[in-house]
Amino acid sequence: MTNASNIGLLGCRACGAANPESETHCNTCEHKLTPVAIESLQRTWAWLITSTLFYIPANTYPLLKNRVFEREEAHTILEGIIKFYQTGDLFVATVILFASLVIPILKLTAIAYIALSIQFEWDIAALPRSTLYKLVEIIGRWSMVDVFVVVLLVALVQFGNVASVVPGIGATYFLLSVIFAMFSANSIDPKLVWMNEDH
């Protein structure tokens, strides 16, 4: 398979223009040119594994703690979703379901798939892999929704000594998992996504 690197060209990460490998800056947008970073795959795996390890306690420890008249309850993500559904807050429950379970799992799986396909040079067309990579970038922007929901609930449900809601330790683990997943996605060199194309 002939690609830019095989014929002495280097793609610009900013605008995508092809430049001679001898150039240090893009001839089109003047962005600094960087060679393909194979070691970026190692960073991707390191951040991905770390994110996954933090995601496990994020789902097993309480995400929220609420206190009403001296009675305190702690809920994990799944328990919180069920609780909101039972109280009729379907919108909030659905947002937390997608932001806390569906999107993070899909993102971690997609990053792992991209990394594996690059590392083992799977017989996959680069265009679908690039589309998946862009999708990971898009859904990554929604990864913080659940954290904002927690902050919103903490801000709204404060009634002095009557009732209050505070983030649980699970919220901290979840935030760390989100941050490390973002690092993992950003560590993938886009040039690697287009390498080893056999279609």
Disulfide bonds with the S-S distance in Angstrom:
none
